[in-house]
Amino acid sequence: MGKLISFFNRIMQRYLPDPFLFVVILTFIVLAMGLIFTESTVMNMVQFWGEGFWGLLAFSMQMVLVLVTGYVLASSPIFKKGLGLLASKAKSPSQAIIIVTVVSIIASWINWGFGLVIGALFAKELARRVKSVDYRLLIASAYSGFIVWHGGFSGSIPLTIATEGHFSQDLIDIIPTNETIFAVFNVAIVVALFIILPILNRLMMPSPIETVTVDPKILEEDDLEMRTESLSADTPADRLENSYIVSLLTGIMGIAFLVYYFVNNGFLLNLNIVNFLFLFLGILFHRTPRRFLEAVLKAVKGASGIIIQFPFYAGIMGMMTASGLAAVMSEGFVSISNDFTFPFFAFISAGIVNFFVPSGGGQWAVQAPVMLEAAQTLGVSTAKTAMAVAWGDAWTNLIQPFWALPALAIAGLKAKDIMGFCTITLVVSGIVISLGLLFL
């Protein structure tokens, strides 16, 4: 294991470019593939790219707010105490790795946005408290839990096909979540990963010589330095900025809406609700508008990668869908499948398509027509087919910098720092998921 980790870490450090260059290279790869495998011309592909470039603006803003509101909430005194209390349970590097993996899996299964932020924030708190823990592996372990999101409560594909009026309803009708999220095969995969991932991450701990630690003082200095406000502000504007009443009233209004939402919708989390919750808890926990805005200013500095890179991924998605390239790739795997191997090849094809269409809902819109029709022809369960695509989408996120950006921004690391560990996780989790889809 040590030799494998060293090998993959060297490869990633040497050859994996910055995530921005990664998405630029992907852009030209997709353009070339469109020319080779579809009837599109160069101008067609450029047109598809440009027309799709701004297709993820709303989602990009949601992801920026995931990072900003999560950071703001974590930098509040009460939340830092809570994370610190939980982190204090870890007394050794191995315990820190196991605990952060377990917390990340549970949080990601509940909601992917929640898990993505909480895992990274908790890992950072553990790094402050546990000496000699490898900081790269700690963040990679926190990110590894993200793989279960599409098999959990916020999985976009199972929730889509369980919703009245979804685009493929005429073909497959409504498929309830007891046939997808709560199906035996899916629960078994989640439970297996819950057991295996913490053990795997523990086994990947580097030798003391190769361990990369971070000085806790650096992490403390990176925290928000709150100013002590004077009780007697100079101007009415200063008094408003330092007023606890303003934050309290604003926070109460936000909490009131959340209570109304959960009463009427149950514990149904989506990205907007998670951001709403983080935002108004952050306003309350920072006590004054000035402290809250200082936290926001600090948090925004880490969002540059999301702001710049997500439009490029939207452009790639535009080329993949409009040219028909994603459908061509899916049909290629369908052509070599039978009724037994089809879920496996659906999983693999979704994992490959995910590199270029890193959006669960967007990917399902592209692959669903091909996969569902093939499933019915082969006599394979459409519910399992949908979950095979869902797991493929979640699987290759482990080595797709697109989804790692918020966690990396919180941690202050680069993609190549954690991708060596994530590659091992990709291989092992791929085996676990494949076996679950084939034999359960």
N, C-alpha and C positions, 0 to 999 in steps of 0.2 A: 504494500500500500504506500509506504514511504517513497519508494522509487517511482511509482505511478504518479503520485502527487508532485514530486519534484520535476518529473518529465513534463506533465501538463502545465505546471506553473511556468517552466522555462519557455515552453512553446507559446503560451499566452503572453508572457512578458515581451517576448521577442517579436511576435507576428501580429497580435491583435491590436489594431489601431484604435485611436480615440473613437468613441461611439459616433461622433459626427462624420468622421471619415468612413466608418463602417457603413452608415446609411447611404453615403454618397456612392461607395463601391457597389452596394446592393442595387442602387438605382440603375447603374450602367449594366449590371448583370441581368436585371429584369428586362431592360431595354433590348439587350442582345438576345435573350431567350424569346422575347416576343417576336423578333424578326425571324428566328430560326423555326419556332414551333407553331406560329400562327401566320395568317396572311397579312398581318399589319406591316405597313411601311415605317420607315424612320419617322416621317412626319406624323403618321398616325400615333405612334408610341409617344412622341413628344406632346402631341395634343392630349392624349389620355392622361399623361403625367401632369400637364399644366392644369387641366380641368379638374383633376382630383386633388391638386395640391392643398387646397384650403378645406378639404372635406372633413377634417378632424378638428376644426377650430373649437367647437363646443367641448369635445372630449379633451383637447389640449388644455383648455382652461380648467376643466375639472381636475386634471392631473396636477396642474400647477397648484390648485387649491388643496389637493391631497397633501402635497409637500408642505405648503405654507401653513395651513391650519394644523397639520400634525406637528410640525416643528413648534409653532406658537403654543399649542397645548402642552407639549412636552417640556417647554422652557418655563412653564408656570411653576411657582413654588410647590403647590399642593400635588401636582402631577409628578414632579421630580421626586418628592418624598415617597409617593406610591411606587414608582418604578424602582427607587432606591431600596425600599423595603423588600420588594420581590427579588431584586438582584442580590440582596444580602444573604439569601438562602444558598447561593452558590459559594462554596468554600474553596473550590479548586478549578483549574482550567477545564477539566473534563466535565465537571458539573455545570459550568457556565455554558459549554457547547450544547449539552443535552437539554438544559432548561430553555435556552433561547430557541432551540428547534421545536420543542413541544409547544411553547407559547405561540410561536409563529404559525405552526400548523393549525392550532385551535382557532386563532384569530383569523387566519385566511379562510378556513372552512366556514366561519360565520359570515365574513365579508371580505372580499379580496382587497379593497382599498384600506380597510381597517388593518388587515394583516400586514400589508406592504409597509405601512408606516410604523405600526406598533413594534413589529419585529426589529426594524432597524434602530428605533429609539431605545428599545430594551437592550439590544446588543451593545449600543454605545454606553449605556449605563453600566452594564456588566464589565465593559473594558475599563471603566473607572475604578471598579472595586476589586476585580480579580487580577492579581499579578500573574505575569508570564503566560497569559492566554494569547493565542495567535489572533490578532485583530482581523486579519483577512478571513480566516476560517470562521470567526465569530459572525461577521457580516454575511458571509456565504451561507452559514447555517440558518441565519435569520431569513435570508432570501429563499432558501430551499423549501421552507414551509409553504411558500406561495404556490407550489405545484398542485396543491389539493383544491384550489379555489373553484375550479370548474366542476368539481364533484360535490360542492357544498351549496349553502343557501343562496349565494350570489351568482351561481353559474348561469351565464347569459343564455346558453343554448337550451338547457333543460327548462329554464323559466320561460323562454320564448315559446317553445312548443307546448307549454302548459297554459298559455294565455289565449283566450278567445280572440279569433281574428288574425292569428299569425299567418305569415305569407304562404306557408306550406300546408295550411289546414285542409285544403281540398284534397291533398294527396294522402295525408296521414291522420287527419282529424286532430283532436286534442289529446295529448299524451300527458297524463298526470304525473306529478313528481314521485309518486310511489313506484313508478315504473322506471324512473331515471335516477334521481338523487338518492332515493331510499330503496332502490332495487338491491337485491342481495349482492350482485357482482360489484356494484359501485361502492356499497358500504364496505365490502371485503377489501377492495383496493385501498380505500381511505384508511381503514384500520391497519392494513399491512404497511402502508407508508408511514403511519403514525408510529409503528413499532420499529421499522427498519431505518428510517432517516436519522433519528437521534443516534442509533448505534453506528451507522455509517459515518456520520459527521464526527463522532468520537474517534473512530478508527482512523480518520484522516488527519488527526492532530500531528503536526510536524515534529521532528526531533527538536530538542532544545537548541541545537545549533542553527536550525533553519527556521525557528519560530520568529515571527515578526510581531513585536509588541508595539504598543503606543504609550507614550508617557501620559499618565492620567492628568498631569498638570496641563498638558496641551488641550485635552478635552475640556477641562474646567475653564481654561482661558477662552475656548471656543464658545462657551455658554454665554448667554445674554448677560451683560453687566448692567444690572438695574441701577438707575440713579435714585438717590434718596430725595424725595420731594419734601420741600418745606411745607409745614402745615399752613403757613401764611403766604399764599401765592401773591405775586406782585399785581397781576391784572385779572379782570374777570375771565379772560381767555385762559390764563394759567390755571385759575381755579376750576374751570370746566375740564381742562385736560387732566387735572389731578383729582377729579371728583369720583369717588367710589359710587355715588348715587347714579351717575350717568351709566356706568358699566353695569350696575345692578339692574336698573330698569331695562336696559337693552338686552341683557342676558335673560331676564325673566320673560320678556316677550318671546325670545327665541325658544326657551324651554317650554313655554305654554303651547307654541305651535307643535313642538315635538310630541308633547303629551297628546294633543289632539290627533296628530298623525298616527301614533302607535295605537291609540284607542280605536281608530277607525280602520286601520290597515293591518293590525297585528304587528309582530316583530319582523316586518319586511324592510330590510335594509337595501338601499341602492347608493350609488356614489354621491348623489346630491344630498341624501339624508345624512350620510357619514360626514360629508364636508360641513353640512349645516350644524351637526352635533359638535364637531371639533371646533368650529368657528365660535359658537356662542358659549361653549364651555371655556374656550380660551379667553374670551372677553370677561367672563365672570372671574376666572381664576387669576387673571393678571390684575384685577381689582380697579385699575384706573385706565382711562383711554391712552394716556401717555405711555405707560408700560406696555400696553397691548400693541401700540403702533411701533414702539421700539423693537418688540419681538417680531413683528411683521417685516420690518426693514431688514432685520438680520436674516430672516427666513428666505426672503425673496432672492437673496444672492445665490442660493443654491438651485434656483429654478431655470437657469439659463439653458441647460441642455435640453430640457423639455420644450421650452419655447421655440428653439431653433430646429430641433430634430423632428418633432412630430409632423410638421407640414411635409417634410421629405417622405416620411412613411405614408402619409396620405397620398402623395403623388405615386409612390410605388403601388399602393393599393388600387389606385385609379388605373394604372397600366395593367395590373394583374386581372382586374375584373372586366374592364372595357375591351381588352384585346382577346379575352377568352382563355388566357394562359392558365389561370387557376383551374378552369374546367378541364382543359387539356391534361394538366397534371393529374387531376382526380380521376379522369377517365382512364389514364394509363395504369393506375393502380387497380381500378375496377376490372380491367381487362385480364389481369393475371390472378384474380380472386375466385374462390369458390365459396360455398355456403359456410364452410368451417373457417377459412382464412380471411374472409371479408372484414370482420371487425378489426383484425390486426392490421390489414392493409389500409383500412379507413383511418386508423390511428396514425400509422406512419405517414400517410399522405397529408393528413391534417398537420402533423408536426412539421413537415417540409413547407407547406403553404404558409404556416404561421410565421416563418422567417420573413415573408414578404407582405403578409396581411396580418399584422399583429393586433388584431381586434377580434374578439370572440364573436360578436354579433355580425361584423362585416365578413368574417371568414365563413360563418354559417350561411349567410346569404349567397355566397359564391358556391360553396360545396354542396349545400342541401339538395338542389335539384338533381345533381348527378348521383350523390350517395343514396338518397332515399329511393330513387327509381331503381337503382341497382339492387338495393336491399330487398325491395318487393319482388324483383325478378328472381333473385336467388333464394327467396324465402327466409331472409334473415330479419330478426326483430328490428323494427325501425327505432324503437327506444334505445336499444343497445348501439345501433348505428350512430344515432345522435350523440350518445355518450362517448363513443369511440372518437368521434370528431372533436368533442369537447376535451377529452383527455389529451389528444394530440396537440390541440391548441395550447393547453396548459403546460405540456411536457417540455417543448423546446423553448418556452420562456426562460428556462434555466440558463441557456446560453445566448439569449437574445437581449442585447443591451437596452432595447426599447423599454422593457418593464423594470429593469434594474435601476434606471436613472433616479427615481425618487430615493431609493434606499442608498445608492451611492452618494447622492448629494447630501443626505443626512449624515452619512458616515465619513465623508471627505475622502473617499477612495476613488480609484479609476476602475473601469470594467475589467481590465486585464489583471487587477489585483485579486479578484475572486473567481474568475472564470475557469481557472485550473481546477479548483475544488468543485465547481458547478458541473464540469464535464464528467467527473466521476459520478456525481449524483444523477446526471442525465442517463448514463448507461445503466446504473442499478435500478433507478425508478422506471426506466423504459422496459426492463425485463419484468418487473413486478406488474406494471399496468398491462403489458402484453399477455402475461399468463392469466390475469384476471379476466380479460376480454375474451380469451380463447376458450378457457376451461370452466368458467362459471356462468 
